[in-house]
Amino acid sequence: MTFSTPSSLFLLLIPSPISKPTTTAASLSPYSPRLPKTKIPSSSSSSVLRCSSLSEYGCNCRSRSLPAAPVRHAQGIHNVAGEKDHSAYLSEELFDAHLTPLGWQQVDNLHKHVQACGLLKKVELVVVSPLLRTMQTAAGVFGGGSYKDGIDVPPLMVANVGDSDLPAISSLNSPPFLAVELCREHLGVHPCDRRRSIHEYPPLFPAIDFSLIENYDDVLWTADVREKNEDVAARGMKFLNWLWTRKEKEIAVVSHSGFLFHALSAFGNDCHPSVKKEICKNFANCELRSMVIVDRGMIGSDSSTTNYPGKIPNGLDLPSNVANEKKHHHKEKGAAHQPIY
């Protein structure tokens, strides 16, 4: 699908199957998120889909596109506990939540996918939220595999991080990894979204660069105030603005469902509603979506072979923000059916 727009920058979501269709030309693999069919104007010079411009947020434009591969972390212990009981998100036992055994299976499957489709060789930088579950996911998906003694490179992740009972992961032949606070999950209230003091992470993830983290302690997280959705969206735009300044040609971003949802919600406000819905739908655990931030006048028409549906194997992964909305919906529905005496 091709998009053109007179605005400075827009977001292009690339729909395509993981493998080639085997039946008809219209068939799609169930792994592939796809854009709904949209009527294309006959004039090639007209704007087909005009999405929100990063230039409105002070971004300096450049004359190329920026391929990005956002990934939500694999299943964490907080996903399981929170979907069973929403109040579990308040538990200190979930502080800086780590991956579950099923989450590690999801990581292994996505790692095999990015190898098979060639994305692993294309990615020049992995940007990761500095929380345990995202760094575990990033190391497992984009790392160099099992670490062996005698290899003169630091491991991306040492053995048994987060009680994983897994061997160390090598940084050999892997892209650079950079921890960035801007792509963290919703801040505040939920201990699972609070990070450790930054000096605790390098011994666990020796090859990840933490130099952009300004404060040792987590000064962004507060126990009594949850970050507003609009503030997460604004932080997402700052992150995309920063991402656009990078010199790398293809960047993977390992982050969180709430952050990715609100960051992408800034795009597509003047698109067809079905396209807006496709851009803003929640990520499954360990889902990868290929997208491109495109400069004015550039046209994207190549299909992507790098989308990945996540949640393989299947498991509980309800994001805390969605669980909270469902909780309030059930309360309102119950109140509406109360008898009036």
GITA-V497164 format. One record per pair of residues at least 24 apart in sequence whose C-alpha atoms are under 10 Angstrom apart, sorted by the first residue. I is the first residue (numbers start at 0). J is the second residue. D is the distance in whole Angstrom. If there is no record, write none. Layout:
BEGIN
I:J:D, I:J:D
END
This chain:
BEGIN
0:34:9, 0:36:9, 0:37:10, 0:39:10, 0:298:10, 0:299:8, 0:300:6, 0:301:8, 0:302:8, 1:39:9, 1:47:8, 1:48:9, 1:297:10, 1:298:6, 1:299:5, 1:300:5, 1:301:8, 2:39:9, 2:43:10, 2:46:8, 2:47:6, 2:48:6, 2:49:8, 2:50:10, 2:293:10, 2:296:10, 2:297:9, 2:298:6, 2:299:6, 2:300:8, 3:43:9, 3:44:8, 3:45:8, 3:46:6, 3:47:6, 3:48:7, 3:49:7, 3:50:10, 3:293:9, 3:294:10, 3:295:8, 3:296:6, 3:297:7, 3:298:6, 3:299:8, 4:44:9, 4:45:8, 4:46:5, 4:47:7, 4:48:7, 4:49:5, 4:50:8, 4:293:10, 4:294:9, 4:295:7, 4:296:7, 4:297:8, 4:298:9, 5:44:10, 5:45:9, 5:46:7, 5:47:10, 5:48:10, 5:49:8, 5:50:10, 5:52:10, 5:294:9, 5:295:6, 5:296:7, 5:297:10, 6:46:9, 6:49:7, 6:50:8, 6:51:8, 6:52:6, 6:53:9, 6:54:9, 6:55:10, 6:293:10, 6:294:8, 6:295:6, 6:296:8, 7:49:10, 7:50:10, 7:51:9, 7:52:6, 7:53:7, 7:54:6, 7:55:9, 7:58:10, 7:59:10, 7:60:7, 7:61:9, 7:62:10, 7:293:8, 7:294:6, 7:295:5, 7:296:8, 7:297:10, 8:49:9, 8:50:8, 8:51:7, 8:52:5, 8:53:6, 8:54:7, 8:55:10, 8:58:9, 8:60:8, 8:61:9, 8:64:9, 8:292:7, 8:293:5, 8:294:5, 8:295:6, 8:296:9, 8:297:9, 9:48:9, 9:49:7, 9:50:5, 9:51:6, 9:52:6, 9:53:7, 9:54:10, 9:64:10, 9:266:7, 9:267:8, 9:291:8, 9:292:6, 9:293:5, 9:294:7, 9:295:8, 9:297:10, 10:48:10, 10:49:9, 10:50:7, 10:51:8, 10:52:9, 10:53:9, 10:64:10, 10:65:10, 10:66:10, 10:263:9, 10:265:10, 10:266:7, 10:267:8, 10:278:9, 10:290:7, 10:291:6, 10:292:5, 10:293:6, 10:294:9, 11:48:10, 11:50:9, 11:64:10, 11:65:10, 11:66:9, 11:266:10, 11:267:10, 11:278:9, 11:289:9, 11:290:5, 11:291:5, 11:292:6, 11:293:7, 11:298:10, 11:299:8, 11:300:10, 12:66:10, 12:67:10, 12:274:9, 12:277:9, 12:278:7, 12:288:8, 12:289:7, 12:290:4, 12:291:7, 12:292:9, 12:299:10, 12:303:9, 13:66:10, 13:288:8, 13:289:6, 13:290:5, 13:291:8, 13:299:9, 13:300:9, 13:301:8, 13:302:6, 13:303:6, 13:304:9, 13:305:9, 13:306:8, 14:288:9, 14:289:8, 14:290:9, 14:301:9, 14:302:7, 14:303:6, 14:304:9, 14:305:10, 14:306:8, 15:289:9, 15:301:9, 15:302:6, 15:303:5, 15:304:6, 15:305:8, 15:306:7, 15:307:10, 16:302:8, 16:303:7, 16:304:6, 16:305:8, 16:306:7, 16:307:9, 17:112:9, 17:115:10, 17:116:8, 17:303:8, 17:304:5, 17:305:6, 17:306:6, 17:307:7, 17:308:9, 18:116:9, 18:304:7, 18:305:10, 19:304:9, 29:307:10, 29:308:8, 30:286:10, 30:306:7, 30:307:6, 30:308:5, 30:309:8, 31:287:10, 31:288:9, 31:303:10, 31:304:9, 31:305:9, 31:306:6, 31:307:7, 31:308:6, 32:277:8, 32:278:10, 32:287:10, 32:288:8, 32:289:10, 32:306:7, 32:307:8, 32:308:7, 33:274:10, 33:277:8, 33:278:10, 33:306:10, 34:273:8, 34:274:6, 34:275:9, 34:276:9, 34:277:6, 34:278:8, 35:271:9, 35:272:10, 35:273:6, 35:274:6, 35:275:10, 35:276:9, 35:277:8, 36:271:10, 36:273:9, 36:274:9, 37:270:10, 37:271:8, 37:273:8, 37:274:8, 38:271:9, 47:270:9, 47:271:10, 48:267:8, 48:269:8, 48:270:6, 48:271:8, 48:274:9, 49:266:9, 49:267:7, 49:268:9, 49:269:6, 49:270:6, 49:271:9, 50:265:9, 50:266:5, 50:267:4, 50:268:6, 50:269:6, 50:270:6, 50:271:10, 50:275:9, 51:263:10, 51:264:10, 51:265:7, 51:266:5, 51:267:6, 51:268:7, 51:269:8, 51:270:9, 52:265:9, 52:266:8, 52:267:10, 52:292:10, 52:293:10, 52:294:9, 52:295:10, 53:236:7, 53:237:9, 53:239:8, 53:240:7, 53:243:9, 53:265:9, 53:266:9, 53:292:9, 53:294:10, 54:240:9, 55:236:10, 56:233:9, 56:236:7, 56:237:8, 56:239:10, 56:240:8, 57:236:10, 57:237:9, 57:240:8, 58:236:9, 58:237:9, 58:239:9, 58:240:5, 58:241:8, 58:242:10, 58:243:8, 58:244:8, 59:240:8, 59:241:10, 59:243:8, 59:244:8, 60:240:10, 60:243:8, 60:244:9, 60:293:10, 60:294:7, 60:295:9, 61:243:8, 61:244:9, 61:293:9, 61:294:7, 61:295:9, 62:293:9, 62:294:6, 62:295:8, 62:296:9, 62:297:8, 63:248:9, 63:292:9, 63:293:7, 63:294:6, 63:295:9, 63:296:10, 63:297:7, 64:243:9, 64:248:8, 64:249:10, 64:291:6, 64:292:6, 64:293:4, 64:294:6, 64:295:9, 64:297:7, 64:298:9, 64:299:9, 65:242:9, 65:243:7, 65:244:10, 65:245:9, 65:246:10, 65:247:8, 65:248:6, 65:249:6, 65:250:8, 65:290:8, 65:291:5, 65:292:5, 65:293:6, 65:294:9, 66:122:9, 66:247:9, 66:248:7, 66:249:5, 66:250:7, 66:251:9, 66:289:7, 66:290:6, 66:291:4, 66:292:6, 66:293:8, 67:122:9, 67:124:10, 67:125:10, 67:242:9, 67:248:9, 67:249:6, 67:250:5, 67:251:6, 67:252:7, 67:287:10, 67:288:8, 67:289:6, 67:290:5, 67:291:6, 67:292:8, 68:118:9, 68:122:9, 68:125:9, 68:249:8, 68:250:6, 68:251:4, 68:252:6, 68:253:8, 68:286:10, 68:287:6, 68:288:6, 68:289:5, 68:290:6, 68:291:8, 68:305:8, 68:306:8, 69:125:10, 69:126:9, 69:127:10, 69:250:8, 69:251:6, 69:252:5, 69:253:6, 69:254:7, 69:255:9, 69:259:8, 69:282:9, 69:285:10, 69:286:8, 69:287:6, 69:288:6, 69:289:7, 69:290:8, 69:306:10, 70:109:10, 70:127:10, 70:133:9, 70:136:9, 70:137:9, 70:140:10, 70:251:7, 70:252:6, 70:253:5, 70:254:6, 70:255:8, 70:256:9, 70:259:9, 70:282:8, 70:283:9, 70:284:8, 70:285:6, 70:286:6, 70:287:4, 70:288:7, 70:289:9, 70:306:10, 70:307:9, 70:309:9, 71:132:10, 71:133:8, 71:136:9, 71:137:10, 71:252:8, 71:253:6, 71:254:5, 71:255:5, 71:256:6, 71:257:9, 71:258:9, 71:259:8, 71:281:10, 71:282:6, 71:283:7, 71:284:6, 71:285:5, 71:286:6, 71:287:7, 71:288:9, 71:309:8, 72:98:9, 72:102:8, 72:105:9, 72:106:8, 72:127:10, 72:128:10, 72:131:10, 72:132:6, 72:133:5, 72:134:8, 72:135:8, 72:136:6, 72:137:8, 72:140:10, 72:252:10, 72:253:6, 72:254:6, 72:255:6, 72:256:8, 72:282:9, 72:283:9, 72:284:6, 72:285:5, 72:286:8, 72:287:10, 72:309:9, 73:97:9, 73:98:7, 73:99:8, 73:100:10, 73:101:8, 73:102:5, 73:103:7, 73:104:9, 73:105:6, 73:106:6, 73:107:10, 73:109:10, 73:132:7, 73:133:8, 73:135:9, 73:136:6, 73:137:9, 73:140:10, 73:253:10, 73:254:10, 73:255:9, 73:283:8, 73:284:5, 73:285:4, 73:286:8, 73:309:8, 73:310:8, 73:311:9, 73:314:10, 73:316:9, 74:98:6, 74:99:6, 74:100:9, 74:101:7, 74:102:4, 74:103:8, 74:104:9, 74:105:8, 74:106:9, 74:132:8, 74:136:9, 74:283:9, 74:284:6, 74:285:7, 74:309:10, 74:310:8, 74:311:10, 74:312:10, 74:313:9, 74:314:7, 74:315:7, 74:316:6, 74:317:10, 75:99:5, 75:100:9, 75:101:9, 75:102:6, 75:103:9, 75:131:10, 75:132:7, 75:133:9, 75:136:10, 75:191:9, 75:284:9, 75:315:9, 75:316:8, 76:100:9, 76:101:10, 76:102:9, 76:132:9, 76:191:9, 76:315:10, 76:316:10, 77:189:10, 77:190:10, 77:191:7, 77:192:10, 77:315:10, 77:316:9, 77:317:10, 77:318:9, 77:319:9, 78:191:10, 78:284:9, 78:314:9, 78:315:6, 78:316:5, 78:317:6, 78:318:7, 78:319:8, 79:314:8, 79:315:5, 79:316:7, 79:317:8, 79:318:10, 80:315:9, 80:316:10, 80:317:10, 81:315:9, 81:316:9, 81:317:8, 81:318:8, 81:319:7, 81:322:8, 81:323:10, 82:315:7, 82:316:7, 82:317:6, 82:318:8, 82:319:8, 82:321:10, 82:322:7, 82:323:10, 83:315:9, 83:317:9, 83:322:10, 84:322:9, 85:319:8, 85:322:7, 85:323:7, 85:325:10, 85:326:8, 86:189:10, 86:319:10, 86:323:10, 87:189:9, 87:190:10, 87:191:10, 88:188:8, 88:189:5, 88:190:7, 88:191:7, 88:192:9, 88:319:7, 89:188:7, 89:189:5, 89:190:6, 89:191:8, 89:222:10, 90:188:10, 90:189:8, 90:190:7, 90:191:8, 91:189:8, 91:190:6, 91:191:8, 91:193:10, 92:190:8, 92:191:8, 93:189:9, 93:190:6, 93:191:5, 93:192:9, 93:193:10, 94:130:10, 94:131:10, 94:189:8, 94:190:5, 94:191:4, 94:192:7, 94:193:6, 94:194:8, 94:195:9, 95:129:10, 95:130:6, 95:131:6, 95:132:7, 95:133:10, 95:161:10, 95:189:10, 95:190:7, 95:191:5, 95:192:6, 95:193:6, 95:194:6, 95:195:7, 96:130:8, 96:131:7, 96:132:6, 96:133:10, 96:161:8, 96:190:8, 96:191:5, 96:192:8, 96:193:9, 96:194:9, 97:130:9, 97:131:6, 97:132:5, 97:133:9, 97:134:9, 97:135:8, 97:136:10, 97:160:8, 97:161:6, 97:162:8, 97:163:8, 97:191:9, 98:131:8, 98:132:6, 98:133:9, 98:135:7, 98:136:8, 98:160:10, 98:161:7, 98:162:9, 98:163:8, 99:132:9, 99:161:9, 99:162:9, 99:163:8, 100:162:10, 100:163:7, 100:164:9, 100:165:10, 101:310:9, 101:311:9, 101:312:7, 101:313:8, 101:314:7, 101:315:10, 102:132:9, 102:135:10, 102:136:8, 102:284:8, 102:285:8, 102:310:8, 102:311:9, 102:312:8, 102:313:9, 102:314:8, 102:315:10, 102:316:10, 103:135:9, 103:136:8, 103:139:8, 103:140:10, 103:163:8, 103:165:9, 103:285:10, 103:312:10, 104:139:10, 104:285:10, 104:310:9, 104:311:7, 104:312:7, 104:313:10, 105:136:9, 105:139:10, 105:140:9, 105:284:8, 105:285:6, 105:286:9, 105:309:7, 105:310:6, 105:311:5, 105:312:6, 105:313:8, 105:314:10, 106:135:9, 106:136:6, 106:137:8, 106:138:9, 106:139:6, 106:140:6, 106:141:10, 106:284:9, 106:285:7, 106:286:10, 106:309:9, 106:310:9, 106:311:9, 106:312:10, 107:136:9, 107:139:7, 107:140:7, 107:144:10, 107:285:10, 107:311:9, 108:139:10, 108:140:8, 108:285:9, 108:307:10, 108:309:9, 108:310:10, 108:311:7, 108:312:8, 109:136:10, 109:139:9, 109:140:6, 109:141:9, 109:285:7, 109:286:8, 109:287:8, 109:307:7, 109:308:9, 109:309:7, 109:310:10, 109:311:8, 110:136:9, 110:137:9, 110:138:10, 110:139:7, 110:140:4, 110:141:7, 110:142:8, 110:143:10, 110:144:9, 111:140:8, 111:141:10, 112:140:9, 112:304:10, 112:305:8, 112:306:9, 112:307:8, 113:140:8, 113:141:8, 113:287:9, 113:304:9, 113:305:7, 113:306:9, 113:307:9, 114:140:9, 114:141:9, 114:305:10, 115:304:10, 115:305:9, 116:303:9, 116:304:6, 116:305:6, 116:306:9, 117:304:9, 117:305:8, 118:249:9, 118:251:9, 118:289:10, 118:304:9, 118:305:6, 118:306:10, 119:143:10, 119:172:10, 119:173:8, 119:174:8, 119:251:10, 119:305:10, 120:172:9, 120:173:8, 120:174:8, 121:174:9, 121:248:9, 121:249:7, 121:250:9, 121:251:10, 122:173:9, 122:174:7, 122:175:9, 122:247:8, 122:248:8, 122:249:5, 122:250:6, 122:251:6, 123:173:9, 123:174:5, 123:175:7, 123:176:9, 123:246:9, 123:247:6, 123:248:7, 123:249:6, 123:250:6, 123:251:8, 124:173:9, 124:174:5, 124:175:5, 124:176:6, 124:177:7, 124:245:9, 124:246:10, 124:247:7, 124:248:9, 124:249:7, 124:250:5, 124:251:6, 124:252:9, 125:173:9, 125:174:7, 125:175:6, 125:176:5, 125:177:6, 125:178:9, 125:207:9, 125:249:9, 125:250:6, 125:251:5, 125:252:6, 125:253:7, 126:175:9, 126:176:6, 126:177:5, 126:178:6, 126:179:7, 126:180:10, 126:182:9, 126:207:10, 126:208:10, 126:242:9, 126:250:7, 126:251:6, 126:252:5, 126:253:6, 126:254:8, 127:176:7, 127:177:6, 127:178:5, 127:179:6, 127:180:8, 127:181:10, 127:182:7, 127:183:8, 127:207:9, 127:208:10, 127:251:8, 127:252:6, 127:253:5, 127:254:6, 127:255:10, 128:177:9, 128:178:6, 128:179:6, 128:180:6, 128:181:8, 128:182:5, 128:183:5, 128:184:8, 128:194:10, 128:252:8, 128:253:7, 128:254:5, 128:255:8, 129:177:9, 129:178:5, 129:179:6, 129:180:6, 129:181:10, 129:182:9, 129:183:7, 129:184:10, 129:193:10, 129:194:7, 129:195:9, 129:197:8, 129:200:8, 129:207:10, 129:209:8, 129:212:9, 129:253:10, 129:254:9, 130:178:9, 130:179:10, 130:180:9, 130:183:8, 130:184:9, 130:191:9, 130:192:8, 130:193:8, 130:194:6, 130:195:8, 130:197:10, 130:200:9, 130:254:9, 130:255:10, 131:160:9, 131:161:8, 131:191:10, 131:192:10, 131:193:10, 131:194:8, 131:195:9, 131:200:8, 131:203:9, 131:204:10, 132:161:9, 132:191:10, 132:192:10, 132:253:10, 132:254:9, 132:255:9, 133:178:10, 133:183:9, 133:252:10, 133:253:6, 133:254:6, 133:255:8, 133:285:10, 134:176:9, 134:177:10, 134:178:8, 134:200:10, 134:203:10, 134:204:8, 134:207:9, 134:253:8, 134:254:9, 135:160:8, 135:161:9, 135:163:10, 135:168:10, 135:203:10, 135:204:9, 135:253:10, 136:253:7, 136:254:9, 136:285:8, 137:176:8, 137:251:9, 137:252:8, 137:253:6, 137:254:9, 137:285:10, 138:167:10, 138:168:7, 138:169:8, 138:170:8, 138:173:9, 138:176:9, 138:204:8, 138:206:10, 138:207:9, 138:253:10, 139:167:10, 139:168:7, 139:169:9, 140:253:10, 140:285:9, 141:168:10, 141:170:9, 141:172:10, 141:173:7, 141:174:8, 141:175:10, 141:176:9, 141:251:9, 142:168:7, 142:169:6, 142:170:6, 142:171:8, 142:172:8, 142:173:5, 142:174:8, 142:175:10, 142:176:9, 143:168:7, 143:169:5, 143:170:5, 143:171:5, 143:172:6, 143:173:5, 143:174:9, 144:168:5, 144:169:6, 144:170:8, 144:171:8, 144:172:10, 144:173:9, 145:169:6, 145:170:9, 145:171:10, 146:170:8, 146:171:8, 152:205:10, 152:206:8, 153:204:9, 153:205:6, 153:206:6, 153:207:9, 154:202:10, 154:203:9, 154:204:7, 154:205:6, 154:206:6, 154:207:9, 155:201:9, 155:202:10, 155:203:8, 155:204:5, 155:205:6, 155:206:5, 155:207:6, 156:200:10, 156:201:9, 156:202:9, 156:203:6, 156:204:4, 156:205:7, 156:206:8, 156:207:9, 157:201:10, 157:202:8, 157:203:5, 157:204:6, 157:205:8, 157:206:10, 158:203:8, 158:204:10, 159:203:9, 160:203:7, 160:204:9, 161:203:9, 167:203:10, 167:204:10, 168:204:9, 169:206:9, 170:204:10, 170:205:9, 170:206:7, 170:207:9, 171:206:10, 174:250:10, 174:251:10, 175:206:8, 175:207:7, 175:208:8, 176:204:10, 176:206:7, 176:207:5, 176:208:6, 176:209:9, 176:251:9, 176:252:10, 177:206:9, 177:207:6, 177:208:5, 177:209:6, 177:210:8, 177:211:8, 177:212:10, 177:252:10, 178:207:7, 178:208:6, 178:209:5, 178:210:8, 178:211:7, 178:212:7, 178:252:10, 178:253:10, 179:208:9, 179:209:8, 179:210:9, 179:211:6, 179:212:7, 179:213:10, 179:238:9, 179:252:10, 179:254:10, 180:209:10, 180:211:8, 180:212:7, 180:213:9, 180:217:10, 180:219:9, 180:234:10, 180:238:9, 181:212:10, 181:231:9, 181:234:6, 181:235:7, 181:236:9, 181:237:8, 181:238:6, 181:239:9, 181:241:9, 181:254:10, 181:258:9, 182:231:9, 182:234:8, 182:235:7, 182:237:9, 182:238:7, 182:239:9, 182:252:8, 182:253:8, 182:254:6, 182:255:8, 182:258:7, 182:259:8, 182:262:9, 183:219:10, 183:231:9, 183:234:9, 183:235:9, 183:253:10, 183:254:6, 183:255:7, 183:256:10, 183:257:9, 183:258:7, 183:259:9, 184:226:9, 184:231:8, 184:254:7, 184:255:5, 184:256:7, 184:257:6, 184:258:5, 184:259:9, 185:220:9, 185:225:7, 185:226:6, 185:227:8, 185:228:8, 185:230:9, 185:231:7, 185:255:9, 185:256:9, 185:257:6, 185:258:6, 185:261:10, 185:319:9, 185:320:9, 186:219:7, 186:220:5, 186:221:7, 186:222:9, 186:224:8, 186:225:6, 186:226:5, 186:227:9, 186:230:10, 186:231:8, 186:258:10, 187:219:8, 187:220:5, 187:221:5, 187:222:6, 187:223:7, 187:224:6, 187:225:4, 187:226:6, 187:227:10, 188:220:8, 188:221:6, 188:222:4, 188:223:5, 188:224:6, 188:225:6, 188:226:9, 189:220:9, 189:221:9, 189:222:7, 189:223:9, 189:224:10, 189:225:8, 189:319:9, 190:220:9, 190:221:9, 190:222:8, 192:220:8, 192:255:10, 193:217:7, 193:218:10, 193:219:9, 193:220:6, 193:221:9, 193:222:9, 194:218:10, 194:219:9, 194:220:8, 228:257:9, 228:258:9, 228:260:10, 228:261:7, 228:262:10, 228:320:9, 229:261:8, 229:262:9, 229:264:10, 229:265:10, 230:261:9, 230:262:10, 231:257:8, 231:258:6, 231:259:9, 231:260:9, 231:261:6, 231:262:7, 232:257:10, 232:258:7, 232:259:9, 232:260:8, 232:261:5, 232:262:5, 232:263:8, 232:264:7, 232:265:7, 233:261:8, 233:262:7, 233:265:8, 234:258:9, 234:261:9, 234:262:7, 235:259:8, 235:260:9, 235:261:7, 235:262:4, 235:263:8, 235:264:9, 235:265:9, 236:261:9, 236:262:6, 236:263:8, 236:264:10, 236:265:8, 236:266:10, 237:262:9, 238:262:8, 239:263:10, 239:292:9, 242:292:10, 243:292:8, 249:291:9, 251:287:9, 251:288:10, 251:289:9, 252:287:9, 253:285:9, 253:286:10, 253:287:9, 254:285:10, 255:281:10, 255:282:8, 255:283:10, 255:284:9, 255:285:10, 255:318:9, 256:280:10, 256:281:6, 256:282:6, 256:283:8, 256:284:8, 256:285:10, 256:286:10, 256:316:10, 256:317:9, 256:318:6, 256:319:9, 256:320:9, 256:321:10, 257:281:8, 257:282:9, 257:318:7, 257:319:8, 257:320:7, 257:321:9, 281:317:9, 281:318:8, 281:321:9, 282:308:8, 282:309:8, 282:310:10, 282:316:9, 282:317:10, 282:318:9, 283:307:10, 283:308:7, 283:309:6, 283:310:6, 283:311:10, 283:313:10, 283:314:10, 283:315:10, 283:316:7, 283:317:8, 283:318:9, 284:308:9, 284:309:5, 284:310:5, 284:311:8, 284:312:10, 284:313:9, 284:314:9, 284:315:9, 284:316:6, 284:317:9, 284:318:9, 285:309:4, 285:310:6, 285:311:8, 285:316:10, 286:310:7, 286:311:9
END
